[in-house]
Amino acid sequence: MHNQLAGDYRGPDGYPYDCAIVALWVAKKLRDDGKDPHIIGYVDGSESNISQLKALEPTPFEGRVQWFGHIVCINEGLVYDPILEEPEPADSYCTKVFGREIQPRDEDHLLTQIKTK
């Protein structure tokens, strides 16, 4: 799954995948495997004051993209993000992907979108 979406966050068909959808796909697979995944988000700044948001520049894209938020799946201390080749330990994820620490926020309310078997 990680390699499939690594090309500028596009699938083989060229469709630009949304990080929340990808995080939910990963969470569903993990749930189907009996795991208890969570969804977390990263925003650098205050969402209530949009002028204070700082762009997130994911290092795997070498400056080609900027985001103001990013959502990923986490399970047992590993962050699953298809822009990386492998799941990354949560304590080093932000530094590896964005070059700085950003406080994650709980986005588990999105898990209600997953249909179970």
C-alpha positions in Angstrom: 0.0 0.0 0.0 2.8 2.5 0.8 4.5 2.2 -2.5 1.3 2.4 -4.5 0.5 5.9 -3.3 4.0 7.3 -2.8 4.0 9.1 -6.2 2.9 12.6 -5.1 0.0 11.0 -3.2 -1.6 9.7 -6.4 -2.7 6.2 -7.2 -1.7 4.3 -10.4 -4.7 5.8 -12.1 -3.5 9.3 -11.4 -6.3 10.0 -8.9 -5.2 12.3 -6.0 -6.0 10.4 -2.8 -7.1 12.4 0.2 -5.1 11.6 3.4 -8.3 11.1 5.5 -9.6 8.5 3.0 -6.2 6.7 3.0 -6.1 6.8 6.8 -9.5 5.2 7.0 -8.5 2.5 4.4 -5.5 1.6 6.6 -7.6 1.7 9.8 -10.2 -0.7 8.2 -7.5 -3.1 7.2 -6.0 -3.1 10.7 -9.5 -3.5 12.3 -10.2 -6.4 10.0 -6.9 -7.9 11.2 -8.2 -7.6 14.8 -6.2 -4.4 15.7 -7.4 -1.3 17.4 -6.2 1.6 15.2 -6.7 5.3 15.8 -6.8 8.3 13.5 -4.7 11.4 14.3 -4.3 14.7 12.6 -1.5 17.3 12.4 -2.2 21.0 12.0 0.6 23.6 12.9 -1.2 26.6 14.4 -4.7 27.5 15.4 -7.6 26.4 13.1 -9.7 29.2 14.7 -7.2 31.8 13.3 -6.4 30.6 9.8 -3.8 33.4 9.3 -1.7 31.7 12.0 -1.6 28.3 10.3 1.9 27.2 9.2 2.2 25.1 6.0 3.3 21.5 6.4 5.9 20.6 3.8 6.3 16.8 3.7 10.0 16.1 3.1 9.3 13.0 0.9 7.9 15.4 -1.8 11.0 17.6 -1.8 9.1 20.9 -1.7 6.6 20.0 -4.4 3.6 20.2 -2.1 2.4 22.0 1.0 -0.6 21.1 3.3 -2.3 22.9 6.1 -3.3 19.6 7.7 -2.6 15.9 7.5 -4.4 12.9 8.8 -2.9 9.4 9.3 -3.6 6.1 11.0 -1.7 5.0 14.1 -1.6 1.6 15.7 0.6 0.2 18.4 2.9 3.2 18.3 3.4 3.1 14.5 2.1 5.8 12.1 0.9 4.4 8.8 1.4 7.0 6.1 1.7 6.0 2.4 4.2 8.8 1.7 6.7 6.7 3.6 8.0 3.4 2.5 7.3 1.8 5.9 5.2 2.6 9.0 7.2 5.1 11.2 7.4 5.1 15.0 5.1 7.8 16.4 7.8 9.5 18.4 9.9 10.3 15.2 7.1 10.6 12.6 6.7 14.5 12.6 10.4 15.2 12.5 10.9 12.7 9.7 8.0 13.9 7.6 7.7 17.6 8.4 11.1 18.4 9.9 9.7 19.6 13.2 7.5 18.5 16.1 3.8 19.1 15.8 1.3 18.1 18.5 -1.1 15.4 17.1 -4.8 15.8 17.6 -7.3 13.0 18.1 -9.4 12.4 15.0 -11.0 9.1 16.0 -14.5 10.6 15.2 -13.6 9.7 11.6 -13.6 6.0 12.5 -17.4 6.1 12.5 -17.1 6.1 8.7 -15.7 2.5 8.7 -18.1 -0.3 8.1 -17.1 -3.5 10.0 -17.3 -7.0 8.6 
